[in-house]
Amino acid sequence: MHRSDVHADTAAAVRVRRADGVLEMQRLARRGGIPLLLRRLGARTGADVLLMDSAGGMASPLRTPLGDAQGDIALRAVRELTVRGLKSVTIDHDGLTCIALPLDGPRGVGMPVLAAVFSEPTAPEVPLLLADATSALSLSWMTEHTRQQQRRLQLADARIREAVVHLLMNGQVTVARQIAGTLRPTLPATIRVYVIEAPPGVRSQVADELSEAAERAWVVPCPVYANHMFVLAPAGSEAHPGHAAKWTRSASLTADCCIGVSDVVPLRDTATGYAQAFHALAAARHRTERQSSFTSNPDLALTIGPEVVTWARGFLAPIHSHRARRPQDPGGAELLATLASWLSFSSRATAHLKIHRNTLSARLASIQELLDLDLGGLADQAALALALRAIAAEGSAPPQRSAGQVPSLDELLQLPHVTAWAEHQFRPLRAAGIPMCIPDTLATWLRLDARIVPTAAALSLSTSAVRKRLTRSESLLQRSLLRPPSAVHDLWLAQRSLDLTARKPAPA
């Protein structure tokens, strides 16, 4: 065979092997990404192969850390390549050789540099092998970079939506609208709040499905409960007034999730809508269709009337007039927001407010001192919850002095229409066929500050038996009792109203 023919056959074989090598690297990149590809390059070349950014930092982790000498020569090569804008750099120093090649990427993206450090002489085909590997590495790095950017955008979007809902829950509608203006859809004037409870581990998938199905709604992961989601939907999105929206009846939701639906509320009453939906969720857990709408119940603050606002202003006056001593200390408005969150979510208020548990404890201690109350007792908790609702319904006006005598809470609870409201609260427990042990257990639990263990001891029951009876009460009352936000404060006030009325002497 002629020498030229042999040379042509050899060149063709080299091209075939090179093409096979490129295809193999593409397969490795798809199967294991950058780490697997770098390990294979290291095995084939006998070098320490890594990716470095333009500042000399590691862009890919190594199984075995580089030695000082290897790290120094790799850093020199990367800096030389970056400063001079070269396509490749080879540096020899103290028996070490480093080959550096930049990865290809779009303009404006800081692509890393492929660096290979050899402690022995390199084979002639190694530089070509490294150059061929840059295409697969570039594709893998850009894919991972794009995914990271998408995750950051999704996280930022979720954080902004969570912040908007947090502002709405605190009644700061104007600021919430300003922030929400950067996202879509716009916040409606009236809403219906949905609380959706998903099975563990699938909340993200359900949230994605909801975002597609409920196009005009806000879907926000709950910052307090890991398996809950808020949905703020326009009040007119349902086909028939008083019914949940059509998207709540999709197969993916009805099969795996529980859904609680609020009444139609103004946007400024998002906190009220959330509490309603949460109570409806407690009822939905016991239903075959796994959905429930809130059953309207007169609000106690509205039932009492204007007198409750006068009482609430005097009750909360020490906090309204409180001024922080130091710049880092909370003022009166922040203490009230903390108190409202704690009454709604108990210890989970740390997740709602994004504060440390020590910060929460310190703020609650300040509130106790200012108001001279015992926040561990259900009586003071119920009074504070009623006062906050009364002030929220009236608006955030500063406290004013009343011209007449300010009524006490007990006096308000003894009003005839309030007593009628209290009887209405317990009516589902007094229906025919309901064992007396159910209302008796609830009454004992309320009397003992809603604590399970003392209630079990007082009734000579196990804690699981007490929980089962309270769960039955939840189903009958269609209100949440064991998980905050809870109806326990309203029920305690209702029980107090009935007790005071029973003690009141009949008129002569």
WOSUL-V913462 format. One record per backbone hydrogen bond with DSSP energy under -1.0 kcal/mol. CO is the residue of the C=O (numbers start at 1). NH is the residue of the N-H. Records with the same first field share a line. If there is no record, write none. Layout:
# WOSUL-V913462
CO->NH + NH
This chain:
# WOSUL-V913462
2->6
3->7
4->8
5->9
6->10
7->11
8->12
9->13
10->14
11->15
12->16
13->17
14->18
15->19
16->20
17->21
18->22
19->23
20->24
21->25
22->26
23->27
24->28
25->29
26->30
27->31
28->32
29->33
33->37
34->38
35->39
36->40
37->41
38->42
39->43
40->44
41->45
42->46
48->117
50->115
51->59
52->113
53->56
57->53
67->71
68->72
69->73
70->74
71->75
72->76
73->77
74->78
75->79
76->80
77->81
78->82
79->83
80->84
81->85 + 86
89->100
91->98
93->96
96->93
97->118
98->91
99->116
100->89
101->114
106->109
109->111
112->103
113->52
114->101
115->50
116->99
117->48
118->97
123->126
125->129
126->130
127->131
128->132
129->133
133->137
134->138
135->139
136->140
137->141
138->142
139->143
140->144
141->145
142->146
143->147
144->148
145->149
146->150
147->151
148->152
149->153
150->154
151->155
152->156
153->157
154->158
155->159
156->160
157->161
158->162
159->163
160->164
161->165
162->166
163->167
164->168
165->169
166->170
167->172
168->171
171->173
172->176
173->177
174->178
175->179
176->180
177->181
179->182
180->183
189->267
190->235
191->265
192->233
193->262
194->231
195->260
196->229
197->258
199->202
202->206
203->207
204->208
205->209
206->210
207->211
208->212
209->213
210->214
213->215
214->217
218->232
220->230
225->228
227->198
228->222
229->196
230->220
231->194
232->218
233->192
234->237
240->243
245->248
246->249
247->250
250->254
251->255
253->257
258->197
259->292
260->195
261->294
265->191
266->269
267->270
269->273
270->274
271->275
272->276
273->277
274->278
275->279
276->280
277->281
278->282
279->283
280->284
281->285
283->286
284->287
290->259
292->261
299->303
300->304
301->305
305->308
306->310
307->311
308->312
309->313
310->314
311->315
312->316
316->320
317->321
319->322
326->329
331->335
332->336
333->337
334->338
335->339
336->340
337->341
338->342
339->343
340->344
341->345
342->346
345->348
346->349
347->350
348->352
349->353
350->354 + 355
356->360
357->361
358->362
359->363
360->364
361->365
362->366
363->367
364->368
365->369
366->370
367->371
368->372 + 373
374->377
377->381
378->382
379->383
380->384
381->385
382->386
383->387
384->388
385->389
386->390
387->391
388->392
389->393
390->394
391->395
408->412
409->413
412->415
415->419
416->420
417->421
418->422
419->423
420->424
421->425
422->426
426->429
427->430
431->434
435->438
436->440
437->441
438->442
439->443
440->444
441->445
442->446
443->447
444->448
445->450
446->449
451->455
452->456
453->457
454->458
455->459
456->461
462->466
463->467
464->468
465->469
466->470
467->471
468->472
469->473
470->474
471->475
472->476
473->477
474->478 + 479
480->487
487->491
488->492
489->493
490->494
491->495
492->496
493->497
494->498
495->499
496->500
497->501
498->502
499->503
500->504
